[in-house]
Amino acid sequence: MKLVYLEEAAQDIAWFRYYYRSVFPEGSAKARAHLKAIQQTLAANPYAGHPSEIRPDLRELSIPRTPFTLIYRVTQTQIEVLRLWDDRQGGGF
């Protein structure tokens, strides 16, 4: 299934890139590899994540060995990523 990032995720993607480029560059290659692997897993199995406790229409899938989680919903035609949430922000998305 096709995986698309919605406009709402643009700032999150920018933060992910900034964080691994400027704050934690030694983890950059592994973080990108983990994100790519999760994207492939999700495209093959859209329900791999668990239902969100905050919004029942959304699902969450943690990116291994990073503080980030994909917040997404599954439609009939695609997987829509709403947020690339930094879990250290606390609270809801």
MMTF fields as JSON, N, C-alpha, C and O atoms, coordinates in Angstrom:
{
  "mmtfVersion": "1.0.0",
  "mmtfProducer": "UNKNOWN",
  "numBonds": 371,
  "numAtoms": 372,
  "numGroups": 93,
  "numChains": 1,
  "numModels": 1,
  "chainsPerModel": [1],
  "groupsPerChain": [93],
  "chainIdList": ["A"],
  "bondAtomList": [4, 2, 8, 6, 12, 10, 16, 14, 20, 18, 24, 22, 28, 26, 32, 30, 36, 34, 40, 38, 44, 42, 48, 46, 52, 50, 56, 54, 60, 58, 64, 62, 68, 66, 72, 70, 76, 74, 80, 78, 84, 82, 88, 86, 92, 90, 96, 94, 100, 98, 104, 102, 108, 106, 112, 110, 116, 114, 120, 118, 124, 122, 128, 126, 132, 130, 136, 134, 140, 138, 144, 142, 148, 146, 152, 150, 156, 154, 160, 158, 164, 162, 168, 166, 172, 170, 176, 174, 180, 178, 184, 182, 188, 186, 192, 190, 196, 194, 200, 198, 204, 202, 208, 206, 212, 210, 216, 214, 220, 218, 224, 222, 228, 226, 232, 230, 236, 234, 240, 238, 244, 242, 248, 246, 252, 250, 256, 254, 260, 258, 264, 262, 268, 266, 272, 270, 276, 274, 280, 278, 284, 282, 288, 286, 292, 290, 296, 294, 300, 298, 304, 302, 308, 306, 312, 310, 316, 314, 320, 318, 324, 322, 328, 326, 332, 330, 336, 334, 340, 338, 344, 342, 348, 346, 352, 350, 356, 354, 360, 358, 364, 362, 368, 366],
  "bondOrderList": [1, 1, 1, 1, 1, 1, 1, 1, 1, 1, 1, 1, 1, 1, 1, 1, 1, 1, 1, 1, 1, 1, 1, 1, 1, 1, 1, 1, 1, 1, 1, 1, 1, 1, 1, 1, 1, 1, 1, 1, 1, 1, 1, 1, 1, 1, 1, 1, 1, 1, 1, 1, 1, 1, 1, 1, 1, 1, 1, 1, 1, 1, 1, 1, 1, 1, 1, 1, 1, 1, 1, 1, 1, 1, 1, 1, 1, 1, 1, 1, 1, 1, 1, 1, 1, 1, 1, 1, 1, 1, 1, 1],
  "groupList": [{"groupName": "MET", "atomNameList": ["N", "CA", "C", "O"], "elementList": ["N", "C", "C", "O"], "formalChargeList": [0, 0, 0, 0], "bondAtomList": [1, 0, 2, 1, 3, 2], "bondOrderList": [1, 1, 2], "singleLetterCode": "M", "chemCompType": "L-PEPTIDE LINKING"}, {"groupName": "LYS", "atomNameList": ["N", "CA", "C", "O"], "elementList": ["N", "C", "C", "O"], "formalChargeList": [0, 0, 0, 0], "bondAtomList": [1, 0, 2, 1, 3, 2], "bondOrderList": [1, 1, 2], "singleLetterCode": "K", "chemCompType": "L-PEPTIDE LINKING"}, {"groupName": "LEU", "atomNameList": ["N", "CA", "C", "O"], "elementList": ["N", "C", "C", "O"], "formalChargeList": [0, 0, 0, 0], "bondAtomList": [1, 0, 2, 1, 3, 2], "bondOrderList": [1, 1, 2], "singleLetterCode": "L", "chemCompType": "L-PEPTIDE LINKING"}, {"groupName": "VAL", "atomNameList": ["N", "CA", "C", "O"], "elementList": ["N", "C", "C", "O"], "formalChargeList": [0, 0, 0, 0], "bondAtomList": [1, 0, 2, 1, 3, 2], "bondOrderList": [1, 1, 2], "singleLetterCode": "V", "chemCompType": "L-PEPTIDE LINKING"}, {"groupName": "TYR", "atomNameList": ["N", "CA", "C", "O"], "elementList": ["N", "C", "C", "O"], "formalChargeList": [0, 0, 0, 0], "bondAtomList": [1, 0, 2, 1, 3, 2], "bondOrderList": [1, 1, 2], "singleLetterCode": "Y", "chemCompType": "L-PEPTIDE LINKING"}, {"groupName": "GLU", "atomNameList": ["N", "CA", "C", "O"], "elementList": ["N", "C", "C", "O"], "formalChargeList": [0, 0, 0, 0], "bondAtomList": [1, 0, 2, 1, 3, 2], "bondOrderList": [1, 1, 2], "singleLetterCode": "E", "chemCompType": "L-PEPTIDE LINKING"}, {"groupName": "ALA", "atomNameList": ["N", "CA", "C", "O"], "elementList": ["N", "C", "C", "O"], "formalChargeList": [0, 0, 0, 0], "bondAtomList": [1, 0, 2, 1, 3, 2], "bondOrderList": [1, 1, 2], "singleLetterCode": "A", "chemCompType": "L-PEPTIDE LINKING"}, {"groupName": "GLN", "atomNameList": ["N", "CA", "C", "O"], "elementList": ["N", "C", "C", "O"], "formalChargeList": [0, 0, 0, 0], "bondAtomList": [1, 0, 2, 1, 3, 2], "bondOrderList": [1, 1, 2], "singleLetterCode": "Q", "chemCompType": "L-PEPTIDE LINKING"}, {"groupName": "ASP", "atomNameList": ["N", "CA", "C", "O"], "elementList": ["N", "C", "C", "O"], "formalChargeList": [0, 0, 0, 0], "bondAtomList": [1, 0, 2, 1, 3, 2], "bondOrderList": [1, 1, 2], "singleLetterCode": "D", "chemCompType": "L-PEPTIDE LINKING"}, {"groupName": "ILE", "atomNameList": ["N", "CA", "C", "O"], "elementList": ["N", "C", "C", "O"], "formalChargeList": [0, 0, 0, 0], "bondAtomList": [1, 0, 2, 1, 3, 2], "bondOrderList": [1, 1, 2], "singleLetterCode": "I", "chemCompType": "L-PEPTIDE LINKING"}, {"groupName": "TRP", "atomNameList": ["N", "CA", "C", "O"], "elementList": ["N", "C", "C", "O"], "formalChargeList": [0, 0, 0, 0], "bondAtomList": [1, 0, 2, 1, 3, 2], "bondOrderList": [1, 1, 2], "singleLetterCode": "W", "chemCompType": "L-PEPTIDE LINKING"}, {"groupName": "PHE", "atomNameList": ["N", "CA", "C", "O"], "elementList": ["N", "C", "C", "O"], "formalChargeList": [0, 0, 0, 0], "bondAtomList": [1, 0, 2, 1, 3, 2], "bondOrderList": [1, 1, 2], "singleLetterCode": "F", "chemCompType": "L-PEPTIDE LINKING"}, {"groupName": "ARG", "atomNameList": ["N", "CA", "C", "O"], "elementList": ["N", "C", "C", "O"], "formalChargeList": [0, 0, 0, 0], "bondAtomList": [1, 0, 2, 1, 3, 2], "bondOrderList": [1, 1, 2], "singleLetterCode": "R", "chemCompType": "L-PEPTIDE LINKING"}, {"groupName": "SER", "atomNameList": ["N", "CA", "C", "O"], "elementList": ["N", "C", "C", "O"], "formalChargeList": [0, 0, 0, 0], "bondAtomList": [1, 0, 2, 1, 3, 2], "bondOrderList": [1, 1, 2], "singleLetterCode": "S", "chemCompType": "L-PEPTIDE LINKING"}, {"groupName": "PRO", "atomNameList": ["N", "CA", "C", "O"], "elementList": ["N", "C", "C", "O"], "formalChargeList": [0, 0, 0, 0], "bondAtomList": [1, 0, 2, 1, 3, 2], "bondOrderList": [1, 1, 2], "singleLetterCode": "P", "chemCompType": "L-PEPTIDE LINKING"}, {"groupName": "GLY", "atomNameList": ["N", "CA", "C", "O"], "elementList": ["N", "C", "C", "O"], "formalChargeList": [0, 0, 0, 0], "bondAtomList": [1, 0, 2, 1, 3, 2], "bondOrderList": [1, 1, 2], "singleLetterCode": "G", "chemCompType": "PEPTIDE LINKING"}, {"groupName": "HIS", "atomNameList": ["N", "CA", "C", "O"], "elementList": ["N", "C", "C", "O"], "formalChargeList": [0, 0, 0, 0], "bondAtomList": [1, 0, 2, 1, 3, 2], "bondOrderList": [1, 1, 2], "singleLetterCode": "H", "chemCompType": "L-PEPTIDE LINKING"}, {"groupName": "THR", "atomNameList": ["N", "CA", "C", "O"], "elementList": ["N", "C", "C", "O"], "formalChargeList": [0, 0, 0, 0], "bondAtomList": [1, 0, 2, 1, 3, 2], "bondOrderList": [1, 1, 2], "singleLetterCode": "T", "chemCompType": "L-PEPTIDE LINKING"}, {"groupName": "ASN", "atomNameList": ["N", "CA", "C", "O"], "elementList": ["N", "C", "C", "O"], "formalChargeList": [0, 0, 0, 0], "bondAtomList": [1, 0, 2, 1, 3, 2], "bondOrderList": [1, 1, 2], "singleLetterCode": "N", "chemCompType": "L-PEPTIDE LINKING"}],
  "groupTypeList": [0, 1, 2, 3, 4, 2, 5, 5, 6, 6, 7, 8, 9, 6, 10, 11, 12, 4, 4, 4, 12, 13, 3, 11, 14, 5, 15, 13, 6, 1, 6, 12, 6, 16, 2, 1, 6, 9, 7, 7, 17, 2, 6, 6, 18, 14, 4, 6, 15, 16, 14, 13, 5, 9, 12, 14, 8, 2, 12, 5, 2, 13, 9, 14, 12, 17, 14, 11, 17, 2, 9, 4, 12, 3, 17, 7, 17, 7, 9, 5, 3, 2, 12, 2, 10, 8, 8, 12, 7, 15, 15, 15, 11],
  "groupIdList": [1, 2, 3, 4, 5, 6, 7, 8, 9, 10, 11, 12, 13, 14, 15, 16, 17, 18, 19, 20, 21, 22, 23, 24, 25, 26, 27, 28, 29, 30, 31, 32, 33, 34, 35, 36, 37, 38, 39, 40, 41, 42, 43, 44, 45, 46, 47, 48, 49, 50, 51, 52, 53, 54, 55, 56, 57, 58, 59, 60, 61, 62, 63, 64, 65, 66, 67, 68, 69, 70, 71, 72, 73, 74, 75, 76, 77, 78, 79, 80, 81, 82, 83, 84, 85, 86, 87, 88, 89, 90, 91, 92, 93],
  "secStructList": [7, 3, 3, 3, 3, 7, 4, 4, 4, 2, 2, 2, 2, 2, 2, 2, 2, 2, 0, 0, 0, 0, 0, 7, 4, 4, 4, 2, 2, 2, 2, 2, 2, 2, 2, 2, 2, 2, 2, 2, 2, 2, 2, 2, 7, 6, 6, 7, 1, 3, 3, 7, 1, 1, 7, 6, 6, 7, 3, 3, 3, 3, 7, 6, 6, 1, 1, 3, 3, 3, 3, 3, 3, 3, 7, 1, 1, 3, 3, 3, 3, 3, 3, 3, 3, 3, 4, 4, 4, 7, 1, 7, 7],
  "xCoordList": [0.84, 0.0, 0.893, 1.985, 0.426, 1.185, 1.217, 0.2, 2.396, 2.613, 2.856, 3.765, 2.043, 2.211, 2.294, 1.627, 3.116, 3.224, 2.341, 2.489, 1.434, 0.56, 1.303, 2.341, 0.756, 1.383, 1.623, 2.585, 0.748, 0.883, 2.213, 2.681, 2.816, 4.059, 5.31, 6.417, 5.165, 6.328, 7.283, 8.496, 6.745, 7.611, 8.294, 9.442, 7.583, 8.156, 9.327, 10.352, 9.173, 10.246, 11.452, 12.592, 11.192, 12.285, 13.007, 14.235, 12.246, 12.869, 13.693, 14.81, 13.154, 13.868, 15.207, 16.246, 15.186, 16.428, 17.399, 18.59, 16.873, 17.719, 18.347, 19.548, 17.514, 18.002, 19.167, 20.194, 19.002, 20.061, 21.213, 22.289, 21.014, 22.108, 22.926, 24.154, 22.261, 22.933, 23.104, 24.143, 22.106, 22.139, 22.795, 23.591, 22.458, 22.955, 23.425, 22.878, 24.439, 24.87, 25.402, 25.306, 25.962, 26.485, 25.367, 25.634, 24.149, 23.02, 22.236, 21.263, 22.646, 21.892, 21.683, 20.554, 22.74, 22.634, 21.713, 20.874, 21.874, 21.025, 19.57, 18.663, 19.336, 17.961, 17.274, 16.118, 17.975, 17.394, 17.108, 16.078, 18.004, 17.8, 16.592, 15.806, 16.441, 15.285, 13.982, 12.975, 14.005, 12.812, 12.454, 11.283, 13.438, 13.183, 12.612, 11.68, 13.159, 12.667, 11.221, 10.409, 10.902, 9.532, 8.575, 7.453, 9.007, 8.163, 7.868, 6.742, 8.862, 8.668, 7.738, 6.864, 7.923, 7.053, 5.619, 4.696, 5.439, 4.102, 3.434, 2.241, 4.178, 3.616, 3.137, 2.133, 3.846, 3.477, 2.399, 1.628, 2.343, 1.399, 0.85, 1.351, -0.174, -0.676, -1.143, -1.19, -1.476, -1.972, -0.901, -1.214, 0.364, 1.473, 1.51, 1.908, 1.106, 1.092, -0.112, -0.985, -0.152, -1.281, -2.232, -1.815, -3.5, -4.46, -4.031, -3.521, -4.241, -3.904, -4.871, -6.074, -4.344, -5.194, -5.822, -6.839, -5.219, -5.69, -6.813, -7.819, -6.622, -7.636, -7.827, -6.899, -9.003, -9.233, -9.146, -9.019, -9.215, -9.125, -7.68, -7.434, -6.725, -5.306, -4.578, -5.051, -3.411, -2.54, -1.159, -0.808, -0.382, 0.966, 1.945, 1.65, 3.12, 4.166, 5.507, 5.957, 6.138, 7.424, 8.537, 8.554, 9.454, 10.633, 11.705, 12.138, 12.139, 13.088, 14.351, 14.897, 14.784, 16.045, 16.098, 17.177, 14.911, 14.82, 13.706, 12.917, 13.64, 12.544, 11.338, 10.541, 11.202, 10.151, 9.111, 9.41, 7.882, 6.755, 5.995, 5.748, 5.629, 4.77, 3.316, 2.868, 2.592, 1.165, 0.48, 0.725, -0.372, -0.92, -2.347, -2.851, -2.982, -4.294, -4.266, -3.528, -5.09, -5.173, -6.492, -7.565, -6.389, -7.584, -7.668, -6.836, -8.669, -8.805, -7.675, -7.341, -7.086, -6.091, -4.669, -3.723, -4.505, -3.15, -3.027, -4.011, -1.781, -1.451, -1.013, -0.065, -1.704, -1.432, -0.729, -1.294, 0.514, 1.279, 0.972, 1.263, 0.376, 0.024, 1.153, 1.347, 1.894, 2.971, 4.13, 3.938, 5.327, 6.524, 6.868, 7.725, 6.178, 6.134, 7.392, 7.826, 7.979, 9.106, 8.529, 7.958, 8.671, 8.065, 8.522, 7.849, 9.644, 10.15, 9.325, 9.491, 8.443, 7.58, 6.512, 5.952, 6.234, 5.203, 3.83, 3.684, 2.833, 1.47, 0.985, 1.586, -0.099, -0.673, -0.137, 0.534, -0.444, 0.03, -1.054, -0.875],
  "yCoordList": [-1.168, 0.0, 1.242, 1.232, 2.285, 3.526, 4.268, 4.384, 4.766, 5.516, 6.978, 7.274, 7.9, 9.322, 10.109, 9.786, 11.14, 12.056, 13.26, 13.896, 13.571, 14.724, 15.996, 15.944, 17.121, 18.41, 18.636, 19.301, 18.081, 18.239, 17.695, 18.112, 16.78, 16.146, 16.9, 16.521, 17.949, 18.647, 19.174, 18.999, 19.817, 20.33, 19.194, 19.326, 18.08, 16.925, 16.347, 15.987, 16.261, 15.743, 16.672, 16.217, 17.976, 18.95, 18.798, 18.868, 18.588, 18.408, 17.119, 17.115, 16.029, 14.755, 14.959, 14.531, 15.604, 15.848, 16.732, 16.436, 17.82, 18.726, 18.003, 18.11, 17.268, 16.573, 15.637, 15.64, 14.848, 13.891, 14.515, 13.922, 15.681, 16.365, 17.202, 17.232, 17.876, 18.849, 18.432, 18.707, 17.777, 17.439, 16.08, 15.929, 15.106, 13.74, 13.129, 12.125, 13.746, 13.286, 11.855, 11.18, 11.385, 10.015, 8.968, 7.808, 9.359, 8.434, 8.571, 7.85, 9.48, 9.813, 8.638, 8.367, 7.954, 6.857, 5.749, 5.236, 5.391, 4.327, 4.772, 3.983, 6.031, 6.534, 6.519, 6.112, 6.959, 6.939, 5.508, 5.242, 4.594, 3.185, 2.602, 1.861, 2.935, 2.45, 3.032, 2.33, 4.314, 4.943, 4.285, 4.002, 4.041, 3.398, 1.99, 1.595, 1.246, -0.114, -0.089, -0.922, 0.866, 0.985, 1.356, 0.853, 2.23, 2.611, 1.395, 1.222, 0.571, -0.642, -1.619, -2.217, -1.779, -2.654, -2.17, -2.957, -0.88, -0.29, -0.412, -0.706, -0.193, -0.319, -1.746, -1.953, -2.718, -4.124, -4.577, -5.489, -3.944, -4.335, -3.075, -2.677, -2.446, -1.164, -1.171, -0.115, -2.301, -2.354, -2.826, -3.351, -2.632, -3.054, -2.267, -2.805, -1.021, -0.196, -0.504, -1.284, 0.114, -0.107, 1.085, 2.188, 0.875, 1.986, 3.061, 2.754, 4.3, 5.419, 5.507, 5.3, 5.815, 6.036, 7.429, 7.678, 8.323, 9.704, 9.863, 10.525, 9.249, 9.321, 7.927, 7.379, 7.344, 5.966, 5.74, 4.6, 6.821, 6.676, 6.621, 6.435, 6.784, 6.791, 5.596, 4.945, 5.339, 4.272, 4.86, 5.914, 4.171, 4.613, 3.462, 2.307, 3.811, 2.814, 3.45, 4.374, 2.96, 3.493, 3.097, 1.993, 4.022, 3.743, 3.226, 3.958, 1.989, 1.379, 2.215, 2.806, 2.234, 2.855, 4.354, 4.928, 4.984, 6.433, 6.904, 6.091, 8.206, 8.725, 9.156, 9.984, 8.602, 9.029, 7.943, 6.749, 8.388, 7.505, 8.038, 9.239, 7.15, 7.532, 7.507, 6.516, 8.579, 8.664, 8.643, 9.519, 7.655, 7.486, 6.962, 6.511, 7.037, 6.416, 5.645, 5.968, 4.628, 3.771, 4.081, 4.035, 4.393, 4.587, 3.404, 2.498, 3.427, 2.323, 2.307, 1.253, 3.462, 3.541, 3.814, 3.575, 4.32, 4.673, 4.732, 4.676, 4.847, 5.06, 6.51, 6.928, 7.279, 8.703, 8.973, 8.759, 9.447, 9.781, 11.235, 12.152, 11.422, 12.763, 13.417, 14.63, 12.62, 13.149, 12.163, 10.948, 12.706, 11.961, 12.509, 13.38, 11.978, 12.55, 12.252, 11.103, 13.291, 13.139, 12.852, 13.743, 11.639, 11.197, 11.994, 11.991, 12.666, 13.463, 14.728, 15.416, 15.039, 16.214, 16.002, 16.957, 14.734, 14.427, 14.809, 15.363, 14.513, 14.891, 14.254, 13.312, 14.778, 14.26, 14.982, 16.008, 14.434, 15.022, 15.886, 16.485],
  "zCoordList": [0.0, 0.0, 0.0, 0.568, -0.629, -0.747, 0.591, 1.275, 0.947, 2.176, 1.802, 1.027, 2.35, 2.058, 3.356, 4.339, 3.344, 4.477, 4.176, 3.132, 5.077, 4.909, 5.314, 5.974, 4.911, 5.188, 6.678, 7.061, 7.519, 8.967, 9.486, 10.546, 8.756, 9.196, 8.75, 9.133, 7.957, 7.399, 8.473, 8.36, 9.514, 10.581, 11.339, 11.766, 11.502, 12.2, 11.417, 11.996, 10.112, 9.26, 9.33, 9.415, 9.295, 9.406, 10.743, 10.795, 11.835, 13.149, 13.181, 13.699, 12.636, 12.574, 11.872, 12.375, 10.729, 9.969, 10.754, 10.843, 11.32, 12.088, 13.275, 13.522, 14.002, 15.188, 14.84, 15.519, 13.793, 13.457, 12.676, 12.597, 12.107, 11.425, 12.417, 12.33, 13.351, 14.206, 15.662, 16.263, 16.232, 17.65, 17.899, 18.825, 17.077, 17.283, 15.945, 15.49, 15.329, 14.002, 13.977, 12.952, 15.091, 15.1, 15.002, 14.687, 15.264, 15.155, 13.864, 13.647, 13.014, 11.812, 10.857, 10.446, 10.511, 9.531, 10.049, 9.309, 11.305, 11.867, 11.974, 11.711, 12.359, 12.475, 11.112, 11.003, 10.081, 8.73, 8.294, 7.675, 8.61, 8.248, 8.98, 8.39, 10.264, 11.033, 10.485, 10.39, 10.126, 9.545, 8.221, 7.967, 7.386, 6.095, 6.295, 5.594, 7.232, 7.504, 8.004, 7.601, 8.879, 9.392, 8.268, 8.218, 7.371, 6.242, 5.359, 4.892, 5.137, 4.335, 5.047, 4.42, 6.344, 7.131, 7.068, 6.858, 7.249, 7.252, 5.881, 5.801, 4.817, 3.465, 3.208, 2.527, 3.748, 3.565, 4.548, 4.248, 5.715, 6.758, 7.441, 8.493, 6.852, 7.363, 8.816, 9.448, 9.341, 10.715, 11.697, 12.765, 11.325, 12.183, 13.49, 14.522, 13.458, 14.662, 15.528, 15.146, 16.692, 17.605, 17.537, 17.184, 17.87, 17.879, 18.881, 19.959, 18.515, 19.375, 20.542, 20.378, 21.72, 22.891, 22.842, 23.489, 22.083, 22.013, 20.984, 21.241, 19.827, 18.766, 18.189, 17.594, 18.35, 17.921, 16.41, 15.963, 15.62, 14.167, 13.671, 12.479, 14.593, 14.223, 14.824, 15.755, 14.254, 14.743, 15.011, 14.48, 15.837, 16.202, 16.001, 16.308, 15.477, 15.281, 15.632, 14.955, 16.683, 17.134, 16.173, 15.629, 15.981, 15.167, 16.117, 17.007, 15.948, 16.895, 17.095, 16.164, 18.343, 18.745, 18.443, 18.296, 18.351, 18.214, 19.154, 19.636, 19.412, 20.228, 19.382, 19.821, 18.179, 17.256, 17.01, 17.045, 16.76, 16.475, 15.267, 15.164, 14.362, 13.244, 13.722, 14.298, 13.488, 13.775, 12.414, 11.585, 12.178, 10.836, 10.863, 11.891, 9.693, 9.523, 8.211, 7.281, 8.179, 6.997, 6.284, 6.886, 5.002, 4.188, 3.223, 3.261, 2.372, 1.412, 0.394, -0.147, 0.13, -0.934, -0.484, -1.234, 0.757, 1.186, 2.703, 3.441, 3.129, 4.538, 4.642, 3.977, 5.48, 5.609, 6.934, 8.007, 6.843, 8.039, 8.392, 7.626, 9.572, 10.025, 10.807, 10.727, 11.557, 12.392, 12.45, 12.393, 12.563, 12.916, 14.298, 14.447, 15.298, 16.64, 17.436, 17.518, 18.023, 18.927, 20.309, 20.938, 20.777, 22.034, 23.252, 24.283, 23.14, 24.262, 24.47, 25.478, 23.53, 23.68, 24.729, 25.268, 25.017, 25.999, 25.497, 24.408, 26.291, 25.938, 24.655, 24.14, 24.155, 22.919, 21.699, 21.799, 20.579, 19.322, 18.755, 17.694]
}
